[in-house]
Amino acid sequence: MNRQATLRCGVAFTPRTAWAGTPEPVRRAVADALGAAIVGHTDLHGGMSPGPAAHLRLADGRQVFVKAVSAEVREHSHRMIARESTILDVLPVTVPAPRRLATVEHGPWIAMATTWATGHTGELWTDTSIALAAQACRTASGHAAPVSLPPVADRLFDFDGWARLLDIGPGDEWEAAHAEQAAGMVAGWQAWTAGGALVHRDIRLDNTAVDAEAGTAVLLDWAYAAAGAPWIDLAQLAADVVATGHVLGPVAATGRAYRLLRTLPPEASRFVAGLAGMWRIRTSPIPHITAWRRAREAALRPLLTRLIADLRQVA
Protein backbone atom coordinates (compact mmCIF):
# COMPACT_ATOMS: atom_id res chain seq x y z
CA MET A 1 0.00 0.00 0.00
CA ASN A 2 1.33 3.44 -0.87
CA ARG A 3 1.84 6.16 1.67
CA GLN A 4 -0.32 8.81 0.06
CA ALA A 5 -3.30 6.45 0.03
CA THR A 6 -3.22 6.33 3.82
CA LEU A 7 -2.65 9.98 4.66
CA ARG A 8 -4.25 10.03 8.11
CA CYS A 9 -2.45 10.36 11.43
CA GLY A 10 -5.14 12.51 12.99
CA VAL A 11 -4.42 15.54 10.80
CA ALA A 12 -7.30 15.39 8.35
CA PHE A 13 -8.44 18.81 9.52
CA THR A 14 -9.92 20.12 6.30
CA PRO A 15 -11.74 17.85 3.85
CA ARG A 16 -9.85 17.81 0.58
CA THR A 17 -11.68 18.53 -2.63
CA ALA A 18 -11.60 15.80 -5.28
CA TRP A 19 -9.10 15.84 -8.13
CA ALA A 20 -12.02 15.60 -10.54
CA GLY A 21 -13.30 18.87 -9.07
CA THR A 22 -10.10 20.67 -10.01
CA PRO A 23 -10.75 22.98 -12.97
CA GLU A 24 -10.25 21.11 -16.22
CA PRO A 25 -7.63 23.59 -17.53
CA VAL A 26 -5.51 22.87 -14.44
CA ARG A 27 -5.76 19.10 -14.91
CA ARG A 28 -4.94 19.49 -18.60
CA ALA A 29 -1.94 21.68 -17.79
CA VAL A 30 -0.62 19.05 -15.37
CA ALA A 31 -0.91 16.34 -18.03
CA ASP A 32 0.79 18.57 -20.60
CA ALA A 33 3.63 19.35 -18.18
CA LEU A 34 4.09 15.65 -17.42
CA GLY A 35 4.05 14.78 -21.12
CA ALA A 36 1.47 12.02 -20.79
CA ALA A 37 -2.28 11.68 -20.47
CA ILE A 38 -3.78 10.98 -17.06
CA VAL A 39 -5.58 7.66 -17.41
CA GLY A 40 -6.65 7.18 -13.80
CA HIS A 41 -6.41 8.66 -10.34
CA THR A 42 -7.10 7.97 -6.69
CA ASP A 43 -8.08 10.81 -4.38
CA LEU A 44 -6.02 11.00 -1.20
CA HIS A 45 -7.14 12.36 2.14
CA GLY A 46 -5.57 13.92 5.20
CA GLY A 47 -3.11 16.71 5.78
CA MET A 48 -3.78 20.37 6.42
CA SER A 49 -4.59 21.72 2.98
CA PRO A 50 -8.13 21.91 1.57
CA GLY A 51 -6.86 21.37 -1.95
CA PRO A 52 -6.94 18.07 -3.83
CA ALA A 53 -4.18 15.48 -3.50
CA ALA A 54 -4.13 12.48 -5.79
CA HIS A 55 -2.25 9.46 -7.03
CA LEU A 56 -2.19 9.79 -10.82
CA ARG A 57 -1.67 6.97 -13.30
CA LEU A 58 -0.26 8.12 -16.63
CA ALA A 59 -0.62 6.65 -20.10
CA ASP A 60 3.13 5.94 -20.25
CA GLY A 61 2.91 3.75 -17.14
CA ARG A 62 4.25 6.24 -14.61
CA GLN A 63 2.66 6.86 -11.23
CA VAL A 64 2.94 10.34 -9.75
CA PHE A 65 1.69 12.33 -6.80
CA VAL A 66 -0.01 15.67 -7.33
CA LYS A 67 -1.36 18.30 -4.97
CA ALA A 68 -3.10 21.51 -5.88
CA VAL A 69 -4.95 24.41 -4.30
CA SER A 70 -6.57 27.68 -5.24
CA ALA A 71 -5.28 30.83 -3.56
CA GLU A 72 -8.92 31.88 -3.31
CA VAL A 73 -9.53 28.92 -1.01
CA ARG A 74 -6.36 29.17 1.10
CA GLU A 75 -3.56 31.53 0.15
CA HIS A 76 -1.17 29.99 2.71
CA SER A 77 -1.41 26.55 1.10
CA HIS A 78 -0.83 28.12 -2.32
CA ARG A 79 2.38 29.73 -1.03
CA MET A 80 3.53 26.45 0.51
CA ILE A 81 3.24 24.57 -2.79
CA ALA A 82 5.13 27.33 -4.61
CA ARG A 83 7.84 27.31 -1.94
CA GLU A 84 8.17 23.53 -1.90
CA SER A 85 8.53 23.52 -5.69
CA THR A 86 11.66 25.68 -5.45
CA ILE A 87 13.05 23.72 -2.49
CA LEU A 88 12.72 20.31 -4.14
CA ASP A 89 14.70 21.59 -7.10
CA VAL A 90 17.77 22.39 -4.96
CA LEU A 91 17.88 19.26 -2.82
CA PRO A 92 20.77 16.89 -3.57
CA VAL A 93 19.63 13.71 -5.29
CA THR A 94 20.88 11.66 -2.33
CA VAL A 95 18.36 13.27 0.04
CA PRO A 96 15.43 10.91 0.75
CA ALA A 97 12.80 13.16 -0.82
CA PRO A 98 10.44 13.02 -3.79
CA ARG A 99 11.58 14.66 -7.03
CA ARG A 100 9.57 17.48 -8.53
CA LEU A 101 8.27 16.66 -11.99
CA ALA A 102 6.19 19.74 -12.78
CA THR A 103 4.55 22.79 -11.29
CA VAL A 104 1.79 24.62 -13.13
CA GLU A 105 -0.20 27.74 -12.36
CA HIS A 106 -3.53 28.66 -13.89
CA GLY A 107 -5.40 31.68 -12.57
CA PRO A 108 -5.52 31.36 -8.76
CA TRP A 109 -4.59 27.65 -8.94
CA ILE A 110 -1.20 26.02 -8.45
CA ALA A 111 -0.46 22.30 -8.83
CA MET A 112 2.76 20.39 -8.21
CA ALA A 113 3.51 16.84 -9.37
CA THR A 114 6.28 14.73 -7.85
CA THR A 115 7.59 11.22 -8.10
CA TRP A 116 5.48 8.67 -6.29
CA ALA A 117 6.93 7.63 -2.93
CA THR A 118 6.53 3.94 -2.27
CA GLY A 119 5.71 2.82 1.23
CA HIS A 120 2.89 3.86 3.49
CA THR A 121 1.99 5.88 6.56
CA GLY A 122 0.28 4.13 9.43
CA GLU A 123 -1.99 5.77 11.95
CA LEU A 124 0.59 5.38 14.72
CA TRP A 125 4.35 5.03 14.97
CA THR A 126 5.99 1.62 15.30
CA ASP A 127 9.54 0.78 16.31
CA THR A 128 10.27 0.02 12.65
CA SER A 129 8.88 3.27 11.31
CA ILE A 130 10.75 5.25 14.00
CA ALA A 131 14.03 3.59 13.06
CA LEU A 132 13.56 4.12 9.32
CA ALA A 133 12.41 7.73 9.72
CA ALA A 134 15.41 8.40 11.98
CA GLN A 135 17.68 6.91 9.35
CA ALA A 136 16.14 9.22 6.72
CA CYS A 137 16.57 12.24 9.00
CA ARG A 138 20.24 11.41 9.54
CA THR A 139 20.76 10.98 5.80
CA ALA A 140 19.15 14.35 5.08
CA SER A 141 21.05 16.19 7.82
CA GLY A 142 24.29 14.72 6.55
CA HIS A 143 23.98 17.17 3.66
CA ALA A 144 24.86 20.84 3.83
CA ALA A 145 21.78 22.98 3.36
CA PRO A 146 21.54 24.54 -0.11
CA VAL A 147 22.56 28.19 0.06
CA SER A 148 19.08 29.33 -0.98
CA LEU A 149 17.49 27.95 2.19
CA PRO A 150 16.97 30.33 5.13
CA PRO A 151 18.21 29.75 8.69
CA VAL A 152 15.92 27.50 10.70
CA ALA A 153 15.01 30.41 12.98
CA ASP A 154 12.97 31.73 10.03
CA ARG A 155 10.98 28.48 9.99
CA LEU A 156 10.19 28.37 13.74
CA PHE A 157 7.17 30.26 14.96
CA ASP A 158 6.08 31.17 18.51
CA PHE A 159 9.03 29.29 19.96
CA ASP A 160 8.84 31.63 22.96
CA GLY A 161 5.47 30.11 23.87
CA TRP A 162 6.31 29.20 27.45
CA ALA A 163 7.72 32.67 28.19
CA ARG A 164 4.59 34.26 26.76
CA LEU A 165 2.44 31.92 28.82
CA LEU A 166 4.18 33.16 31.97
CA ASP A 167 3.06 36.69 31.07
CA ILE A 168 -0.51 35.51 30.48
CA GLY A 169 -0.64 33.22 33.50
CA PRO A 170 -0.73 29.41 33.68
CA GLY A 171 -3.92 27.67 32.68
CA ASP A 172 -3.67 24.66 35.00
CA GLU A 173 -1.60 23.04 37.75
CA TRP A 174 0.89 21.44 35.38
CA GLU A 175 1.68 24.78 33.79
CA ALA A 176 1.96 26.45 37.17
CA ALA A 177 4.52 23.84 38.22
CA HIS A 178 6.53 23.54 34.99
CA ALA A 179 6.09 26.51 32.64
CA GLU A 180 8.90 28.53 34.16
CA GLN A 181 11.41 25.69 33.83
CA ALA A 182 10.21 25.00 30.27
CA ALA A 183 10.68 28.66 29.37
CA GLY A 184 14.21 28.51 30.76
CA MET A 185 14.99 25.45 28.63
CA VAL A 186 14.02 27.27 25.44
CA ALA A 187 15.81 30.55 26.17
CA GLY A 188 18.27 31.59 23.48
CA TRP A 189 16.85 29.14 20.94
CA GLN A 190 17.87 31.26 17.95
CA ALA A 191 21.53 30.59 18.77
CA TRP A 192 21.50 26.91 19.63
CA THR A 193 19.26 25.84 16.73
CA ALA A 194 21.59 27.48 14.19
CA GLY A 195 23.77 25.43 11.88
CA GLY A 196 24.54 24.56 8.29
CA ALA A 197 22.86 21.16 8.00
CA LEU A 198 19.85 20.48 5.79
CA VAL A 199 16.78 20.47 8.04
CA HIS A 200 13.34 19.28 6.93
CA ARG A 201 11.73 21.03 9.94
CA ASP A 202 8.30 19.39 9.68
CA ILE A 203 8.91 15.76 10.61
CA ARG A 204 5.60 14.05 11.35
CA LEU A 205 4.34 10.56 10.67
CA ASP A 206 2.09 11.83 7.88
CA ASN A 207 5.13 13.46 6.28
CA THR A 208 6.94 10.16 5.85
CA ALA A 209 6.57 7.25 3.45
CA VAL A 210 7.91 4.14 5.18
CA ASP A 211 8.77 1.06 3.14
CA ALA A 212 9.51 -1.57 5.78
CA GLU A 213 10.19 -4.26 3.19
CA ALA A 214 12.84 -2.15 1.47
CA GLY A 215 14.12 -0.78 4.79
CA THR A 216 13.74 2.85 3.69
CA ALA A 217 11.73 5.96 4.38
CA VAL A 218 11.15 9.04 2.24
CA LEU A 219 10.57 12.45 3.83
CA LEU A 220 7.68 14.37 2.27
CA ASP A 221 6.40 17.97 2.28
CA TRP A 222 9.58 20.05 2.24
CA ALA A 223 8.06 23.54 2.38
CA TYR A 224 9.71 24.35 5.75
CA ALA A 225 13.22 23.17 4.85
CA ALA A 226 16.03 25.28 6.27
CA ALA A 227 19.65 25.36 7.43
CA GLY A 228 20.09 24.41 11.06
CA ALA A 229 21.58 22.12 13.67
CA PRO A 230 21.84 18.52 12.42
CA TRP A 231 19.85 17.04 15.33
CA ILE A 232 16.71 19.15 14.78
CA ASP A 233 14.75 16.66 12.67
CA LEU A 234 15.53 13.83 15.10
CA ALA A 235 14.28 15.98 17.98
CA GLN A 236 11.12 16.75 16.04
CA LEU A 237 10.75 13.04 15.31
CA ALA A 238 10.93 12.30 19.05
CA ALA A 239 8.23 14.88 19.74
CA ASP A 240 5.98 13.48 17.02
CA VAL A 241 6.30 9.92 18.29
CA VAL A 242 4.64 11.15 21.49
CA ALA A 243 2.25 13.65 19.91
CA THR A 244 1.00 11.28 17.20
CA GLY A 245 1.32 8.12 19.27
CA HIS A 246 2.88 4.65 19.23
CA VAL A 247 1.05 1.40 18.53
CA LEU A 248 2.01 0.16 22.01
CA GLY A 249 0.47 3.16 23.75
CA PRO A 250 1.44 6.47 25.39
CA VAL A 251 3.97 5.01 27.84
CA ALA A 252 5.83 3.30 25.01
CA ALA A 253 5.70 6.49 22.92
CA THR A 254 7.24 8.53 25.73
CA GLY A 255 9.88 5.88 26.35
CA ARG A 256 10.88 5.63 22.69
CA ALA A 257 11.08 9.41 22.38
CA TYR A 258 13.15 9.74 25.55
CA ARG A 259 15.51 7.01 24.38
CA LEU A 260 16.02 8.82 21.06
CA LEU A 261 16.65 12.15 22.76
CA ARG A 262 19.30 10.57 25.00
CA THR A 263 21.35 9.86 21.86
CA LEU A 264 21.30 13.55 20.87
CA PRO A 265 22.89 16.72 22.25
CA PRO A 266 21.10 18.34 25.24
CA GLU A 267 19.75 21.02 22.92
CA ALA A 268 17.47 18.42 21.34
CA SER A 269 15.51 18.14 24.60
CA ARG A 270 15.32 21.92 24.74
CA PHE A 271 13.93 21.87 21.20
CA VAL A 272 11.13 19.52 22.27
CA ALA A 273 10.25 21.97 25.03
CA GLY A 274 10.13 24.72 22.42
CA LEU A 275 7.77 22.71 20.23
CA ALA A 276 5.46 22.07 23.18
CA GLY A 277 5.40 25.77 24.01
CA MET A 278 4.70 26.63 20.39
CA TRP A 279 1.75 24.24 20.27
CA ARG A 280 0.48 25.58 23.60
CA ILE A 281 0.51 29.25 22.64
CA ARG A 282 -0.09 29.28 18.90
CA THR A 283 -3.61 29.78 17.62
CA SER A 284 -5.16 29.39 14.20
CA PRO A 285 -8.22 30.90 12.55
CA ILE A 286 -9.21 27.27 11.96
CA PRO A 287 -10.41 26.04 15.37
CA HIS A 288 -9.67 22.36 14.87
CA ILE A 289 -6.03 23.11 14.06
CA THR A 290 -5.74 25.01 17.34
CA ALA A 291 -7.33 22.03 19.11
CA TRP A 292 -4.85 19.68 17.41
CA ARG A 293 -1.93 21.78 18.63
CA ARG A 294 -3.28 21.79 22.18
CA ALA A 295 -3.68 18.02 22.10
CA ARG A 296 -0.07 17.60 20.97
CA GLU A 297 1.22 19.80 23.78
CA ALA A 298 -0.84 17.87 26.33
CA ALA A 299 0.51 14.55 25.03
CA LEU A 300 4.08 15.82 25.45
CA ARG A 301 3.69 16.72 29.12
CA PRO A 302 4.92 13.38 30.57
CA LEU A 303 8.03 13.56 28.38
CA LEU A 304 8.61 17.23 29.14
CA THR A 305 8.23 16.56 32.87
CA ARG A 306 10.96 13.94 32.60
CA LEU A 307 13.22 16.25 30.62
CA ILE A 308 12.76 19.04 33.16
CA ALA A 309 13.62 16.62 35.96
CA ASP A 310 16.81 15.64 34.12
CA LEU A 311 17.74 19.30 33.81
CA ARG A 312 17.27 19.80 37.55
CA GLN A 313 19.57 16.86 38.30
CA VAL A 314 22.30 18.33 36.11
CA ALA A 315 21.90 21.71 37.77
N, C-alpha and C positions, 0 to 999 in steps of 0.2 A: 504494500500500500504506500502511496506517495504522501509526502509530508503535507503538501498544500491541500490534499483532500481531507485532512483531519485537523484543520486549523481551528483549535478550540482553546484549551487551557484557560477557560474562564474569562477570556477577554473579547468575547463576541458582543461588544457594547452596542454597536450600531449595525442594524441589519444591512447587509450589502445588497445593492441592486444587482440584478442578473446581467450577465454579459450580453444576452439578447436584447436587453433594454438600453444598451449603449447605443448612441446614435449611429446609424448605418455608415455615415461617412467616416466615423472614427474607426469602426471595425474594418472598413475597406482600407483605410490608411495603414492600419496595423498589418493587414495581409500584404499590402503592396511593399511595406518596409521590410517584411520578412521574406519576400520573394516567393511566396507560396500561398495557395488558397487555404482557408481554414475549413476543414472538412468535419470537424466535431469539436465539442467543448464540454467541460464539466465545471459548473459554478462551484466556487469554493467559499467557505464561510469562516467568520472569525476575524480577529484583528480589530483595529481601532478606526479604520477608514470606512465611510459609507459607500465608497465606490466599488465597482465590480472587481472581482479577482477570479481568474479562471485558468484551468488547464486546457490548452489548445492543442488540437491534433491537426497537423498540416498535411497537405496533399503529398509532399515529398517524404513523408514518414517521420518528420521531426515532432517532438513534443516540447512545448514551451509554456512558460508561466507568463501571464499578463495581468497587470493591475492598472486601473484607470480611475479617474475622478474628474468631476467638473468643479472648477473654482467657484461656481455659483452655489454648489452644494456645501463644500468645505474648502476654503482657500488654503488652510494649513496643510491639508492632505495633498493638495495640488503642488504646493511648494516642496513637500517632502519627496514626491516622486521626481520632480525636476532636480532636486539636490542629489538624490540617490543616483540618478542617471549619470551625473558628472563624477560622482565618487567611484562608482563601479568601473568607470573607464580608466581610472588611475591606479587601481589596485594591482599589485603584482599578480601574475598568473598563478603563483604558488600559494596565494591566500585562499583558504577554503570558503569561497564565495561564489554565487552565481555569476555568469557573464552576461553583460547587457547585449542584447541583440538589436533592439530598436527602441526609439522613443519618438512618439508623434504627438503633435498638438493640432487641435482643430477647434477654433473658437475658444470657449472656456475649458475645453477638455484637454487632458493630457493622458497618455497611455504609455507604459513601458513594458517591453517584453524581454524576458531573460531566459537563459537556459533552465531547463527543468531539473530541480534538485531531487535526486532519488532519496529514498528514506521516508520517514514519517515522524510525526509529532504526536506523542501520547498526551493524555490528559494530565498525567502526573510524571514527575521525574522517577527514574529508576537508577540503580547503581551503574548500569551500563550506559545509559544516556548521559549521566553526569560525567563519567570517565571520558566518553567520546567528545562531549562538548568541551570539557577542559582541555583535551588534546587539541581541538580546533582553535580554542582561545590561545593556547601557547604557540601554535603554529602562526597564527595571525600576528601576535605580539612580537614574534621573532623577526618581523619585518620593520624597517624604519617607516614611519608614516610618510606618505607622499607630501611633498612640500606645499601642495595646495590645500591640505587639510588644516583646520584651525587648532589651536591648543584646546585640550579637553575642557578647560575652564569655560570655554564658550559653549560647550554642549551640556553643562550641568546647570540646573535651574533650582532655585530655592534651596540650595545646599546649606543655608544658614537656618534651616527650619527650626531646629531646637532652640537656638538663640532667640529667634522671633517668638517662639512659644513662651519663653520665659518672660518676655515683655507683655504678652497677652495674658498669661496666667495658665497654669496647668488645668487640664480638663478632667483628670481623674487621679486616683491615688498613685498609680504607676508613674504617671508623668511628674507628680509632685516629688516622688522619691528619686527619679532617674534623669529627668530632663536636663538638669544642670550638668551632670557628669557627661551626658551624651553631647551637650553643646560644647563642652571642653574637649571631647574627643575630636570634634570636627573642626575646631579652630585652626585657622591657617590653611585650609584645604586647597586654596589656589596654588600654594607652593608645593605641597607634598603630593599632589596629583600630577604635577607637570612632568614631562618627559618627551622623548622622541619616538616612542614605540607606536605602532599602528594599534589603535583602540577602536573596537566596534561600538562600544558605549551603550548598547541596548540589548544586552544578553538576557533573553528570556526563553523559556521552553518553546513558545510559539514562534520564536525567531531562529529555530534550529531545525535542520532536517537530519535526523539520525538514521543511519543505515547500519544496524547492528551486525548484519550478515557480512557486510564489507569491512566493518570496523572503522567507519568514518562518520564524520558529521560535517555539515555545511552550515555556515552562519549566514542568515538571511537578513534583509532589511537594514541596509547600511547607511541610512540617511543621517545618523548621528556620529559617524566615524570621525575620529580626531587623532591628534598626537598627544600621547600622555604616558604615564607610568605603565610599565609592562604587566603589572599585576591587576590592573583595573578590571578587565573583563572577567578574570577569575573571581575577584571579589564580588562583582555583580552576579556572576553565576551562583556563588554561595548564597547571596541574598535571595535569588529567585528560587533556589531549591526549597527554601523555607516559605517564601511568599506564595509560590504556585503549589508546592506540596510534593511529597514523596509517596510512592505506592504503599510504603510500610507505615505511613502515618506521620503526624507532626513531630513526635519525639525522634524518629529516625531522620526526618528532614533536618531538624536542628543539629543532630549529631553529625550528619554528613557535612553540613555547611561548616560547622565548627572545625571538623577535621581538615577540611580544605583550607580554611583560613589559617590554621596552625602551620601550614606549609608555606605561607606567604609572609612578606614583611608586615610589621605591626600596622603600617598605614592601611593595609587592606581591611582590617577590622574597623578602623576609623572611617573608611569609606562606606562600609555597611551602615554605620551609625548615621552618616550623612544621607544615605538613601532613605533610611527610615524617617529622618526628620523632614526630608523633601516630601515624602508621601503623606506625612502627618499634616504639613502646613499648606501644601499646594492644592488649590481648588481649580475646578474646570467649569465652564458654562454648561457642560453636559453632566448632569447630576450623577449618573451611574459611573462615570469615570472617577469622579471625586470619591464615591463610595468604594470603588475598587482600590484606589490608593489608600484609603483608610484601612481597608481590610488587610492590605499588604503590610502596612506599618504594625497593625495589631499582631499579625502572625509572627513578625520579627521580634517581638518583645522578649520571649524566652531566650533567644540567641543574644540579643543586645544586653539583657541582664547579665548573662554569662560573660560577655566581653567586657562589660563595665567592671565586674568583679575581678577579672584578670588584671585590668588596669590598676585597680586598687592594690592588688597584691604586689605588683611591680613597684608602685609608688611607696 
